[in-house]
Amino acid sequence: MNPLATRNSLPNLRHLLAALEVQRLGNITSAANHIHLSQSAVTQGLAKLERELDLSLFERSVNGLYVTEAGEIFLQRAERALTWIKAMEGLFASQSRSKKPRQLLRLLTTSQLRALMSVVEYGSYTLAAHHLKLTQPTVHRAVKGMENLCEQRFFQRSPAGVEPSWQARQLARYASLFFAELSQGLEEVNEFKGQMVGSLRVGSLPLARTRMVPHAVTLLLKEFSQTQVSIIDGPYEEQLHNLLHGQLDVIVGALRYPAPSPDIVQELLFNDPLHVVVRPDHPLMKQRKVSVKALRELDWIAPRENTPAREAFAHFFTNEGLQPPERVIECSSLVAIRGLLLESHRAALLPAQQVEVEVSNGLLAISPWQLAGTGRDIGLTLRKQWKPTRVQARFLQLLRTYN
């Protein structure tokens, strides 16, 4: 879950809307009339929002209100954030029993959003309440209020807790992206103030986590030493889910074809071939040339199914008219692979960069010949229309110049 979504004090959606209207119209009276609030409500809302953000959004004068430079930066993010609330409205527009779809932007609360997100994530009102440091009835009321607004039932009881509907999952995703945009807005304001204390959350796939990502992170921290960096590994599917929910900024590693989601963009950095990796005294290393048939007879360590590396492994043999090897241990952990190779005459198909340290220390050896057709596209996976902060943009630049 996005860190902003767990704060006790969260920006009020109507206050954010009011601030954007004041920015657009230039005075409180016009803004209040447009969003159907009293002038005092808008004035108090702006004051509270500025206190919560510790930020002056506007300069006051006899001629009206003028947005500050820092206010401009944050309100641009706020406008992007509110598009995700509008997306929620679109989700139920055709299903509403009312003559006019309800404007969730003016009715929802950030407390309801974070309650829904937590229940979807944990599958339990009790666990969600514990995570948010609230009582279970409080979380239940917040979700129930959101169900009433959307005229939907979001959860069904199951033996393990509660099971969210697809609408609840989609709402939770939109809510997570809403909070992610606001978090980036606060980071950009800090950048404007010269306080480079932003955050970076990187999903790192096997090749990238060995050298590529650590190298770029090290260089980044030399420039922006206070940046909070999280490097997350795990299955691609899990990382993709986190990226689409705004809980990761970028995934670095092998690209997928076709792209598994219409909401991502993939950027190619380089093509990386795979090599046969064995222990240094493996009989294979004494041969100048090895046939594909002989390679097929080896005991292999291979990546798990449905990964680009495993597909390359299988295609290498099928392209030669042979069935892929059957004596395979599936493993994606380099530590485990190294242990298996050192304890046996097994072979693994890996990128050379991934085992550079082991090879330089004499623990493992790389075959001297290239395996045709085993190259994989390595690059960046990003959310469509994602806008990085200055720190995040610098990290992407470092990755793009890695080679």
C-alpha angles and dihedrals in degrees: 000000000000111000092232090059092064097052116116091223112054129175113263112241093223091050090053090049091048092051091052091049092049089051091050098043101031099227140062097235095059092042092050092051092048096052095035098244131124119260090243091053091053092045093049091044093054092048091051092046091052091050092050092049094039086227137118105230097178142029112222122222137158088261096054140274125319122196116242122230091253090045090053090053094050096042091053087059091043090056090051090047094053091055086073091056089050088051087058089056090052090052091065102026094103094041100051116120089206122090089240123036112246116254100236090185089073098036108040124084129212088236089061091049095052091045091054092047092052096048091049091048097046100030089223137083090213095052091043091052091049091051093049093042091237133120119268093242090053092055092044092052092049093052092043090052090053091049090053092050092049094039089230139113108231104185139046122195115250134178089261097046124280129343117217122225120236088257090055091050091050092047090050090053092050090047091051091051090048091056091043091058092049091049090053089049091056090047091052091051089053089049089052089053090051093253104129095192098130129138136244125194114189128187105210124196121203102277094041096050093056099064115328100069096036090051093051093044092051091053091045093053091052087063100033106025096174096057113124106228127193119185110194126192129184139104117334092240091058092047092048090052090052092047092052090050094051093250092116127042098203142355115221119199143053115004122230126231121235095025106253095223135033088220096068137072124208123210120198116224102170144328115252123199123213124236135200107254122196141152112287095251094049112134088235091069091061093061123087093204133018128193122231088240090057091049090053090058092059123101105248142205108208138173118263122276121281095028124119091242092052090048090052089049092053095043092053090065100034090052086061092050094256132122113246115259116279100200094080133147109204111221136150098178112102091203091055093043091053091050092049093048093049092050098047148019092260122132131219132201108226142148112266091233091058093063100034094118094048092047094047089051093050095245096116137017133216122220113251094227130077120238108227117233098012098110118126128200110245120196151108128308114201138170114260113261091007111157114208124214118239092267093047092047090052091053091053089049091053091051092049091055095042095111 
